[in-house]
Amino acid sequence: MQSENPLIADFVKLANAAAGTFAGMTREAREGARERIKATVGGLDFVSREEFDAVKDMASRAREDSERLAARVAALEAKLASGGNPAV
């Protein structure tokens, strides 16, 4: 059922144009915000998960080596204190 009144038809056209404009503005605002977030986050110095895991593994191995060397030093110091030969 379509109205023959030109005033109503003009109002409907105006409403449709406003809705289209609003949708475009919303889309542009969303894309602009997304670009600003990308620029902000891109400037930060993040590491990848693989890099983080690799460094974590290296730190774990270094800690194990340190503990092993500390035990070896303690054993050598104990031998030296008891008057034994420190060569291992």
C-alpha positions in Angstrom: 0.0 0.0 0.0 1.8 3.0 -1.3 0.9 6.6 -0.4 0.1 9.1 -3.1 1.1 12.0 -0.8 4.3 13.6 -2.1 5.1 14.9 1.4 5.1 11.4 2.9 7.2 10.1 -0.1 9.7 12.8 0.4 9.9 12.1 4.1 10.5 8.4 3.4 13.3 9.2 1.0 14.8 11.5 3.6 14.6 8.8 6.3 16.2 6.3 3.9 19.0 8.7 3.0 19.6 9.5 6.7 19.7 5.8 7.6 22.2 5.2 4.8 24.4 8.1 5.9 24.2 6.9 9.5 25.3 3.4 8.5 28.2 4.8 6.5 29.3 7.0 9.4 29.1 4.1 11.7 31.2 2.0 9.4 33.8 4.7 8.9 34.0 5.3 12.7 34.5 1.6 13.3 37.3 1.3 10.6 39.0 4.5 12.0 39.0 3.1 15.5 40.3 -0.2 14.3 43.2 1.6 12.4 44.0 3.7 15.5 44.1 0.6 17.7 46.4 -1.2 15.1 48.7 1.7 15.1 48.9 1.9 18.8 49.3 -1.8 19.4 51.7 -2.1 16.5 54.0 0.5 18.1 54.3 -1.6 21.3 57.1 -4.0 21.6 55.4 -7.4 21.9 57.0 -10.8 21.5 55.4 -13.8 19.8 54.4 -16.8 21.8 57.2 -18.9 20.2 59.9 -16.3 21.2 58.5 -16.3 24.8 58.5 -20.1 25.0 62.1 -20.2 23.6 63.4 -17.7 26.2 61.5 -19.5 28.9 63.2 -22.8 28.0 66.6 -21.1 27.9 66.0 -19.6 31.4 65.0 -23.0 32.7 68.1 -24.7 31.3 70.3 -21.9 32.7 68.7 -22.3 36.1 69.4 -26.1 36.0 73.0 -25.5 34.9 73.4 -23.0 37.8 72.0 -25.4 40.3 74.3 -28.2 39.0 77.4 -25.9 39.1 76.5 -24.7 42.6 76.3 -28.3 43.8 79.7 -29.0 42.1 81.3 -26.0 43.8 79.9 -27.1 47.2 81.3 -30.6 46.7 84.7 -29.2 45.7 84.7 -26.8 48.7 83.8 -29.7 51.0 86.7 -31.8 49.6 89.1 -28.9 49.9 88.0 -28.2 53.5 88.5 -31.9 54.4 92.0 -31.8 53.0 91.2 -34.0 50.0 92.3 -33.6 46.4 89.9 -31.0 44.8 90.3 -32.4 41.3 87.0 -33.9 40.1 
